[in-house]
Amino acid sequence: MYKMIFKKPSRWMIILSILLTSCLPITPSPTTSPSPTIQPSPTSTLTPTVVWFPPTPTRTPFPTSTPLPPTPELRPGLGEIIFQDDFKTADAWALSVTAKGSVALGKNKLTIAISAPKTYVSSARSQPVLGNFYAEITASPNLCRGLDEYGLLIRVNSEQDYYRFSLSCDGQTRLDRLYHGQASSPQPWMPGSWIPVGTPGTLRLAVWAVGNEMRFFVNNGYQFTVRDPLLTSGRIGIFARSAGDNAVTVNFSDLVVREITLNR
């Protein structure tokens, strides 16, 4: 049996061993890697993008308020009532009865009735003679159609000299003038405002007359203005006319005439 003999290492051997050991690579001790975190898969949710200040290609101005001009007074200077006629009597009116038509007094009304085709019937007050004035009268057509017409006579000087404010039964209006027997129309037929078509109906006719200027109204609605110097004063009357073969009947009532006071 062999006997193993160990010698005590020398000093140089110890130093050599230390040097060799320091040259070996250092192997890091294993470390535990963290497990990867599993992220949830994204969901498809669309969120609209809020545009707080959208682009504006052009500047939109703020609306401005433009004051409207004042409505002109179409009937200035209306003064005291000169006279009223409630048609209880017909003392100032010319009544008539013919085969073609009649002017008759009813209960607080004057009635023009026409039975013949293309017939004109009128009546005028005997007084007063008016220069500047404002007059209103109620007209109520009962039988009337198409271009049958009715209305107010103003500045009547004779059967050959007056103005005729006409309304037709189809809703038109005009102004005729008879001067020395010659007829003309300073205002030809035009569509009227506030004029009902057909019958029966009730309308308030009015005229404002100052000098050569005359303004015409129906149911307080302005119709037109005519300036004509030929007739500047006269009386008031009424009329009706059948344009065809049918009968025409119109009642007139509640005449009011006022003075006009203007600083001219």
Secondary structure, DSSP 8 states (H G I E B T S, - for coil): ----------HHHHHHHHHHHHHS---------------------------SS---SS---------------SSTTEEEEEEEE--S--TTB--EE-SSEEEEEETTEEEEEE-STT-EEEEEBS---BSSEEEEEEEEEEE--TT-EEEEEEEEEETTEEEEEEEETTSEEEEEEEETTEEEEEEEEEE-SS---SSS--EEEEEEEETTEEEEEETTEEEEEEE-SS---BEEEEEEE-SSSS-EEEEEEEEEEEEE----
